[in-house]
Amino acid sequence: MANIFELLNKGRPPAEETIKQPRRNADLRAFLLDTLAGGPVLTTTVIERGIARGFTERQILSVRAQTKSIIALKETGKRYGRWMWALVPPTKAVYRAPSESATQ
């Protein structure tokens, strides 16, 4: 006697390999890093550009919160300062001077 699962699988086509789709957050993260590469940008401008590229405001805010390299800054010296996002400056020195013993 055939198992019920064998009977159900008789008319079913063979299973194909599932294709992994790229993570959408990776595209959004790349967009944010590319947008902020030139310096601080107004938060509203970043969100508008992201929406124009097909991302939702909720996705943008979520990825920004998960990304540790993006900080929020507020304009100072104005009563109603605007918020901006910027990349965190690198903490390690890029250039290291050669040690004195290596030059002698």
C-alpha positions, 0 to 999 in steps of 0.5 A, spaced: 500 500 500 502 506 498 504 512 503 499 518 502 505 522 501 507 518 495 500 518 492 501 526 493 507 527 490 506 522 483 502 528 480 507 533 482 513 536 478 520 535 481 522 540 486 527 545 483 533 549 487 531 555 490 534 561 488 537 566 493 535 573 492 540 578 494 538 582 500 534 588 499 538 591 505 545 590 502 542 595 496 539 600 501 546 600 505 550 601 499 545 607 497 546 610 504 553 609 504 554 612 497 549 618 499 553 620 505 560 619 502 560 626 500 559 629 507 553 630 511 546 630 508 539 633 510 535 627 513 529 629 509 533 629 502 536 622 504 529 619 505 526 623 499 532 620 494 531 613 497 523 613 496 525 615 489 529 609 488 524 604 491 525 604 498 520 605 504 521 610 509 521 605 514 526 601 511 531 607 510 530 608 518 531 601 520 537 600 516 540 607 518 539 604 526 542 598 524 548 601 521 553 603 526 557 608 521 551 613 520 550 618 525 545 623 526 547 631 527 543 637 528 544 644 526 547 648 531 546 656 532 538 656 529 532 655 533 529 650 529 535 646 527 535 641 521 537 634 522 543 631 518 546 624 517 553 623 516 558 617 516 562 616 522 569 619 521 575 613 521 578 612 528 584 609 526 590 613 522 590 612 515 598 614 515 603 611 519 609 615 520 615 610 519 619 608 526 626 612 527 629 605 527 627 603 520 630 609 517 637 609 520 
